[in-house]
Amino acid sequence: MQILVNGETADIGEMSVHQYLESLAIDPQRVAVELNLDILPKGEYGQTLLKDGDRLEIVHFVGGGNKPGKGHKAKG
C-alpha cells in the first residue's frame, strides 16, 4: 500500500504508526505525528493501523536552548 509521509510517497506493508516509526529508526517519544490532518495522541500510535492513501506528517522535537557564551552573562 502507499502512504504520503512528509510530502513523499512511501510503499509499506500493513503496520501501526508505532511500527512505522520504528522501521524508520525514529523514537516515537521524540516526534509528533499528524495523520490525515489530525494530531495523533502518542497513546494511539500502537493501535492506529495505517491505511492505503493515509497522509502522515512527522515532526521531530529539537532540544536546545541558550548556553552561556558570547552575548550571554552567566549568573552566579
Sequence and secondary structure as in RCSB ss.txt:
>XXXX:A:sequence
MQILVNGETADIGEMSVHQYLESLAIDPQRVAVELNLDILPKGEYGQTLLKDGDRLEIVHFVGGGNKPGKGHKAK
G
>XXXX:A:secstr
 EEEETTEEEE  S BHHHHHHHTT  GGGEEEEETTEEE GGGTTT B  TT EEEEEE       SSTT    
 
